[in-house]
Amino acid sequence: KVNPYFVADYQTAARNYPMKKVSQVISLLRDADLKSKGVGAQNLAEGDILKELLFKMMH
């Protein structure tokens, strides 16, 4: 159940951030997290992982 105080904020967020894009960003965050732990990306610097994440989120 959603507190009525926050309904307007949720409606605004739903208009500004489509569910498809939100799901994509969550997936990108998970991938970046795995890479930061060394899964699927050997010897990548944290800065490079962050740059890649931000680029993918913006495009």
Backbone as XML, in Angstrom:
<?xml version="1.0"?>
<chain id="A" units="angstrom">
  <residue number="1" name="LYS">
    <atom name="N" x="0.846" y="-1.186" z="0.000"/>
    <atom name="CA" x="0.000" y="0.000" z="0.000"/>
    <atom name="C" x="0.887" y="1.243" z="0.000"/>
  </residue>
  <residue number="2" name="VAL">
    <atom name="N" x="0.535" y="2.208" z="-0.822"/>
    <atom name="CA" x="1.319" y="3.431" z="-0.969"/>
    <atom name="C" x="0.723" y="4.530" z="-0.093"/>
  </residue>
  <residue number="3" name="ASN">
    <atom name="N" x="1.593" y="5.180" z="0.644"/>
    <atom name="CA" x="1.173" y="6.313" z="1.458"/>
    <atom name="C" x="0.691" y="7.427" z="0.531"/>
  </residue>
  <residue number="4" name="PRO">
    <atom name="N" x="-0.514" y="7.957" z="0.752"/>
    <atom name="CA" x="-1.057" y="9.003" z="-0.126"/>
    <atom name="C" x="-0.159" y="10.234" z="-0.256"/>
  </residue>
  <residue number="5" name="TYR">
    <atom name="N" x="0.662" y="10.482" z="0.727"/>
    <atom name="CA" x="1.563" y="11.632" z="0.692"/>
    <atom name="C" x="2.546" y="11.538" z="-0.479"/>
  </residue>
  <residue number="6" name="PHE">
    <atom name="N" x="2.912" y="10.320" z="-0.880"/>
    <atom name="CA" x="3.925" y="10.116" z="-1.911"/>
    <atom name="C" x="3.356" y="9.845" z="-3.306"/>
  </residue>
  <residue number="7" name="VAL">
    <atom name="N" x="2.051" y="9.756" z="-3.440"/>
    <atom name="CA" x="1.445" y="9.393" z="-4.723"/>
    <atom name="C" x="1.836" y="10.368" z="-5.836"/>
  </residue>
  <residue number="8" name="ALA">
    <atom name="N" x="1.793" y="11.645" z="-5.570"/>
    <atom name="CA" x="2.138" y="12.634" z="-6.606"/>
    <atom name="C" x="3.584" y="12.467" z="-7.064"/>
  </residue>
  <residue number="9" name="ASP">
    <atom name="N" x="4.487" y="12.195" z="-6.123"/>
    <atom name="CA" x="5.893" y="11.974" z="-6.493"/>
    <atom name="C" x="6.042" y="10.734" z="-7.363"/>
  </residue>
  <residue number="10" name="TYR">
    <atom name="N" x="5.331" y="9.669" z="-7.027"/>
    <atom name="CA" x="5.400" y="8.434" z="-7.816"/>
    <atom name="C" x="4.840" y="8.650" z="-9.217"/>
  </residue>
  <residue number="11" name="GLN">
    <atom name="N" x="3.767" y="9.424" z="-9.320"/>
    <atom name="CA" x="3.187" y="9.695" z="-10.634"/>
    <atom name="C" x="4.152" y="10.507" z="-11.499"/>
  </residue>
  <residue number="12" name="THR">
    <atom name="N" x="4.799" y="11.480" z="-10.902"/>
    <atom name="CA" x="5.780" y="12.281" z="-11.639"/>
    <atom name="C" x="6.942" y="11.409" z="-12.105"/>
  </residue>
  <residue number="13" name="ALA">
    <atom name="N" x="7.436" y="10.560" z="-11.223"/>
    <atom name="CA" x="8.543" y="9.665" z="-11.576"/>
    <atom name="C" x="8.129" y="8.711" z="-12.691"/>
  </residue>
  <residue number="14" name="ALA">
    <atom name="N" x="6.912" y="8.197" z="-12.631"/>
    <atom name="CA" x="6.434" y="7.263" z="-13.654"/>
    <atom name="C" x="6.359" y="7.938" z="-15.023"/>
  </residue>
  <residue number="15" name="ARG">
    <atom name="N" x="6.024" y="9.218" z="-15.050"/>
    <atom name="CA" x="5.977" y="9.942" z="-16.329"/>
    <atom name="C" x="7.377" y="10.221" z="-16.865"/>
  </residue>
  <residue number="16" name="ASN">
    <atom name="N" x="8.312" y="10.506" z="-15.983"/>
    <atom name="CA" x="9.657" y="10.901" z="-16.406"/>
    <atom name="C" x="10.597" y="9.735" z="-16.681"/>
  </residue>
  <residue number="17" name="TYR">
    <atom name="N" x="10.325" y="8.593" z="-16.078"/>
    <atom name="CA" x="11.221" y="7.442" z="-16.197"/>
    <atom name="C" x="10.423" y="6.214" z="-16.617"/>
  </residue>
  <residue number="18" name="PRO">
    <atom name="N" x="10.384" y="5.911" z="-17.919"/>
    <atom name="CA" x="9.638" y="4.739" z="-18.397"/>
    <atom name="C" x="10.199" y="3.444" z="-17.802"/>
  </residue>
  <residue number="19" name="MET">
    <atom name="N" x="9.312" y="2.496" z="-17.548"/>
    <atom name="CA" x="9.706" y="1.240" z="-16.912"/>
    <atom name="C" x="10.786" y="0.512" z="-17.705"/>
  </residue>
  <residue number="20" name="LYS">
    <atom name="N" x="10.722" y="0.552" z="-19.026"/>
    <atom name="CA" x="11.737" y="-0.121" z="-19.840"/>
    <atom name="C" x="13.122" y="0.452" z="-19.560"/>
  </residue>
  <residue number="21" name="LYS">
    <atom name="N" x="13.224" y="1.775" z="-19.474"/>
    <atom name="CA" x="14.518" y="2.418" z="-19.214"/>
    <atom name="C" x="14.989" y="2.113" z="-17.793"/>
  </residue>
  <residue number="22" name="VAL">
    <atom name="N" x="14.086" y="2.123" z="-16.834"/>
    <atom name="CA" x="14.442" y="1.811" z="-15.447"/>
    <atom name="C" x="14.983" y="0.388" z="-15.353"/>
  </residue>
  <residue number="23" name="SER">
    <atom name="N" x="14.317" y="-0.552" z="-16.013"/>
    <atom name="CA" x="14.775" y="-1.947" z="-16.005"/>
    <atom name="C" x="16.150" y="-2.075" z="-16.649"/>
  </residue>
  <residue number="24" name="GLN">
    <atom name="N" x="16.362" y="-1.343" z="-17.728"/>
    <atom name="CA" x="17.658" y="-1.373" z="-18.413"/>
    <atom name="C" x="18.758" y="-0.839" z="-17.497"/>
  </residue>
  <residue number="25" name="VAL">
    <atom name="N" x="18.501" y="0.248" z="-16.799"/>
    <atom name="CA" x="19.501" y="0.841" z="-15.910"/>
    <atom name="C" x="19.814" y="-0.099" z="-14.752"/>
  </residue>
  <residue number="26" name="ILE">
    <atom name="N" x="18.800" y="-0.764" z="-14.208"/>
    <atom name="CA" x="19.039" y="-1.730" z="-13.125"/>
    <atom name="C" x="19.923" y="-2.862" z="-13.625"/>
  </residue>
  <residue number="27" name="SER">
    <atom name="N" x="19.674" y="-3.332" z="-14.840"/>
    <atom name="CA" x="20.501" y="-4.381" z="-15.426"/>
    <atom name="C" x="21.940" y="-3.908" z="-15.608"/>
  </residue>
  <residue number="28" name="LEU">
    <atom name="N" x="22.115" y="-2.680" z="-16.066"/>
    <atom name="CA" x="23.460" y="-2.121" z="-16.236"/>
    <atom name="C" x="24.182" y="-2.009" z="-14.897"/>
  </residue>
  <residue number="29" name="LEU">
    <atom name="N" x="23.452" y="-1.614" z="-13.862"/>
    <atom name="CA" x="24.046" y="-1.524" z="-12.525"/>
    <atom name="C" x="24.508" y="-2.892" z="-12.033"/>
  </residue>
  <residue number="30" name="ARG">
    <atom name="N" x="23.698" y="-3.904" z="-12.282"/>
    <atom name="CA" x="24.084" y="-5.268" z="-11.879"/>
    <atom name="C" x="25.340" y="-5.722" z="-12.611"/>
  </residue>
  <residue number="31" name="ASP">
    <atom name="N" x="25.394" y="-5.441" z="-13.915"/>
    <atom name="CA" x="26.577" y="-5.817" z="-14.696"/>
    <atom name="C" x="27.825" y="-5.096" z="-14.186"/>
  </residue>
  <residue number="32" name="ALA">
    <atom name="N" x="27.688" y="-3.802" z="-13.897"/>
    <atom name="CA" x="28.825" y="-3.031" z="-13.385"/>
    <atom name="C" x="29.265" y="-3.566" z="-12.028"/>
  </residue>
  <residue number="33" name="ASP">
    <atom name="N" x="28.312" y="-3.969" z="-11.209"/>
    <atom name="CA" x="28.641" y="-4.534" z="-9.899"/>
    <atom name="C" x="29.455" y="-5.813" z="-10.061"/>
  </residue>
  <residue number="34" name="LEU">
    <atom name="N" x="29.031" y="-6.678" z="-10.978"/>
    <atom name="CA" x="29.775" y="-7.918" z="-11.215"/>
    <atom name="C" x="31.178" y="-7.627" z="-11.735"/>
  </residue>
  <residue number="35" name="LYS">
    <atom name="N" x="31.281" y="-6.689" z="-12.658"/>
    <atom name="CA" x="32.598" y="-6.334" z="-13.196"/>
    <atom name="C" x="33.506" y="-5.781" z="-12.104"/>
  </residue>
  <residue number="36" name="SER">
    <atom name="N" x="32.937" y="-5.004" z="-11.191"/>
    <atom name="CA" x="33.751" y="-4.436" z="-10.110"/>
    <atom name="C" x="34.263" y="-5.519" z="-9.171"/>
  </residue>
  <residue number="37" name="LYS">
    <atom name="N" x="33.581" y="-6.666" z="-9.190"/>
    <atom name="CA" x="33.998" y="-7.800" z="-8.358"/>
    <atom name="C" x="34.863" y="-8.782" z="-9.134"/>
  </residue>
  <residue number="38" name="GLY">
    <atom name="N" x="35.156" y="-8.453" z="-10.403"/>
    <atom name="CA" x="36.045" y="-9.280" z="-11.205"/>
    <atom name="C" x="35.364" y="-10.355" z="-12.018"/>
  </residue>
  <residue number="39" name="VAL">
    <atom name="N" x="34.044" y="-10.346" z="-12.070"/>
    <atom name="CA" x="33.311" y="-11.355" z="-12.831"/>
    <atom name="C" x="33.126" y="-10.853" z="-14.262"/>
  </residue>
  <residue number="40" name="GLY">
    <atom name="N" x="33.722" y="-11.535" z="-15.212"/>
    <atom name="CA" x="33.560" y="-11.187" z="-16.617"/>
    <atom name="C" x="34.384" y="-10.004" z="-17.083"/>
  </residue>
  <residue number="41" name="ALA">
    <atom name="N" x="35.265" y="-9.519" z="-16.248"/>
    <atom name="CA" x="36.094" y="-8.377" z="-16.645"/>
    <atom name="C" x="37.392" y="-8.431" z="-15.857"/>
  </residue>
  <residue number="42" name="GLN">
    <atom name="N" x="38.425" y="-8.943" z="-16.467"/>
    <atom name="CA" x="39.717" y="-9.036" z="-15.792"/>
    <atom name="C" x="40.434" y="-7.702" z="-15.860"/>
  </residue>
  <residue number="43" name="ASN">
    <atom name="N" x="40.932" y="-7.272" z="-14.729"/>
    <atom name="CA" x="41.828" y="-6.116" z="-14.631"/>
    <atom name="C" x="41.254" y="-4.809" z="-15.180"/>
  </residue>
  <residue number="44" name="LEU">
    <atom name="N" x="39.971" y="-4.587" z="-15.016"/>
    <atom name="CA" x="39.397" y="-3.291" z="-15.389"/>
    <atom name="C" x="39.450" y="-2.372" z="-14.179"/>
  </residue>
  <residue number="45" name="ALA">
    <atom name="N" x="39.894" y="-1.155" z="-14.399"/>
    <atom name="CA" x="39.936" y="-0.179" z="-13.310"/>
    <atom name="C" x="38.514" y="0.255" z="-12.964"/>
  </residue>
  <residue number="46" name="GLU">
    <atom name="N" x="38.303" y="0.611" z="-11.702"/>
    <atom name="CA" x="36.975" y="1.040" z="-11.271"/>
    <atom name="C" x="36.499" y="2.248" z="-12.068"/>
  </residue>
  <residue number="47" name="GLY">
    <atom name="N" x="37.422" y="3.148" z="-12.378"/>
    <atom name="CA" x="37.060" y="4.328" z="-13.162"/>
    <atom name="C" x="36.560" y="3.968" z="-14.550"/>
  </residue>
  <residue number="48" name="ASP">
    <atom name="N" x="37.170" y="2.953" z="-15.153"/>
    <atom name="CA" x="36.738" y="2.512" z="-16.481"/>
    <atom name="C" x="35.351" y="1.881" z="-16.425"/>
  </residue>
  <residue number="49" name="ILE">
    <atom name="N" x="35.096" y="1.118" z="-15.373"/>
    <atom name="CA" x="33.773" y="0.502" z="-15.203"/>
    <atom name="C" x="32.723" y="1.595" z="-15.038"/>
  </residue>
  <residue number="50" name="LEU">
    <atom name="N" x="33.040" y="2.604" z="-14.253"/>
    <atom name="CA" x="32.107" y="3.712" z="-14.036"/>
    <atom name="C" x="31.853" y="4.485" z="-15.322"/>
  </residue>
  <residue number="51" name="LYS">
    <atom name="N" x="32.895" y="4.759" z="-16.090"/>
    <atom name="CA" x="32.733" y="5.473" z="-17.363"/>
    <atom name="C" x="31.839" y="4.680" z="-18.313"/>
  </residue>
  <residue number="52" name="GLU">
    <atom name="N" x="32.089" y="3.380" z="-18.389"/>
    <atom name="CA" x="31.275" y="2.527" z="-19.253"/>
    <atom name="C" x="29.819" y="2.532" z="-18.801"/>
  </residue>
  <residue number="53" name="LEU">
    <atom name="N" x="29.602" y="2.430" z="-17.494"/>
    <atom name="CA" x="28.246" y="2.435" z="-16.947"/>
    <atom name="C" x="27.527" y="3.735" z="-17.294"/>
  </residue>
  <residue number="54" name="LEU">
    <atom name="N" x="28.168" y="4.852" z="-17.052"/>
    <atom name="CA" x="27.537" y="6.141" z="-17.327"/>
    <atom name="C" x="27.243" y="6.326" z="-18.809"/>
  </residue>
  <residue number="55" name="PHE">
    <atom name="N" x="28.171" y="5.896" z="-19.661"/>
    <atom name="CA" x="27.944" y="6.003" z="-21.103"/>
    <atom name="C" x="26.716" y="5.194" z="-21.512"/>
  </residue>
  <residue number="56" name="LYS">
    <atom name="N" x="26.637" y="3.961" z="-21.030"/>
    <atom name="CA" x="25.506" y="3.101" z="-21.393"/>
    <atom name="C" x="24.187" y="3.635" z="-20.841"/>
  </residue>
  <residue number="57" name="MET">
    <atom name="N" x="24.232" y="4.238" z="-19.662"/>
    <atom name="CA" x="23.006" y="4.792" z="-19.081"/>
    <atom name="C" x="22.497" y="5.993" z="-19.875"/>
  </residue>
  <residue number="58" name="MET">
    <atom name="N" x="23.419" y="6.762" z="-20.441"/>
    <atom name="CA" x="23.026" y="7.967" z="-21.167"/>
    <atom name="C" x="22.636" y="7.693" z="-22.619"/>
  </residue>
  <residue number="59" name="HIS">
    <atom name="N" x="23.057" y="6.558" z="-23.170"/>
    <atom name="CA" x="22.773" y="6.274" z="-24.585"/>
    <atom name="C" x="21.875" y="5.087" z="-24.759"/>
  </residue>
</chain>
